Amino acid sequence: MFEAMTYDKILSEMLGSVTSDVDKREGSIVYDALAPCAYKLAEIYSNLSNYTDLFYLDTTVNDYLDKKAADYGKTRKGATYAVRKVETTAAVDLGTRWGLEDTTYKIVEFLSENVYRGICEQSGEIGNQYRGTLENISNVSGVTAVLSDIITSGTETESDEDFRSRLKSYIINPSQNGNAAQYLEWASDYDGIGAAKVFPLWNGGNTVKIAITNRERRPAEPSLVVSFQEYLDPKSEGLGNGVAPIGSKVTVTGGTQKNILVAANVTLNEGYSEASGTLDAITKYLASVTFSKNSVSYMRIGSVILDCESIAELNNLTINSGTSDIALNQDEIPVLTALNLTVVG
């Protein structure tokens, strides 16, 4: 918007407003007096260009995006804490603390004999990463503990990209009166949910099924399915005891995992000893097609691998032992379960 307001242009205009009988050459008193002002004005105009970007949804970031979203009654999803299953060799008290690597866990609920619910004291995905023998921080005598299954995944604070996408969807697809867009809005605003797909009349009149993923676009954990079911329509009775309209019998599912196995021969670029970046790239692509596409593209998988800086060439690519697209049926969620890249050069 202010790209034309450069230092040279501003200085030229300022010198042009000085009468011709005054020495305006570089090094003159007038030139030396105006030049710093022109420089600062050019800096201000440059900052103004950046500042105006903060007023538009496509370009605003950070706290300014939060303020823009507040105009529509939307807030960014905060980081959440992982909830894990802790298995012990004997009974322990609630409130005892245990550690593993750079995470700590607090026992908050008894589940069954020597099995407890532990909440990670560090927010975010770090609470999902580890499993194994726990350090006895509370010095519980004669007891050892193991960190095992994830009950509810911990998540990071919603990124600008995801928040912007959710806000745009809300603006473009008006939700009202229990239409499909409203079910998707309820899902997108719910902590822990990454994507959702609505199936109207899936089991006859007045029935709705909604499949959800966790924030990593993987099948939702049972605890997330249960809590969202309670939020929408407890016990799928259609009595209006949740946010869903009276008469709408809602069933929430965690989706069905579709295993994706990728194999290929690769040649590495100079300076690389392994096919770094490929796992994250494929995982990100699969997340992008979850509930939005009907297949996993064979060509796109090849493309995202080749786009990695570590990869020079790609040959003999197979997906699930074949060379065609992988169809995704109904509520299937593609998850990369094996990546076998053989380095041939």
Buried (B, 14 or more C-beta within 10 A) or exposed (E): EBEEBBBEBBBEEBBEEBEEEEEBEEEBEBBEEBBEEBEEBBEEBBEEEEEEEBEEBEEBEEEBBBEBBEEEEBEBBEBBBBBBBBBBEEEBEEEBBBBBEEBBBBBEEBEEEBBBBBBBBBBBBBBBBBBEEBEBEBEBEEBBBBBBEBBBBBBBBBEBEBBBEBBEBBEEEEBEEBBBBBBBBBBBBBBBBBBBBBBEEEEEEBBBBBBBBBBBBBBBBEBBBEBBBEBBBEEBEBBEEBEBBEEBBBBBBBBEEBEBBBBBBBEBEEEBEEBBBBBEBBBEBBBEBBBEBEBBBBEBBBEBBBEBEBBBEBEEBBBBEEEEBBEBEEBBBBBBEEBEBEBEE
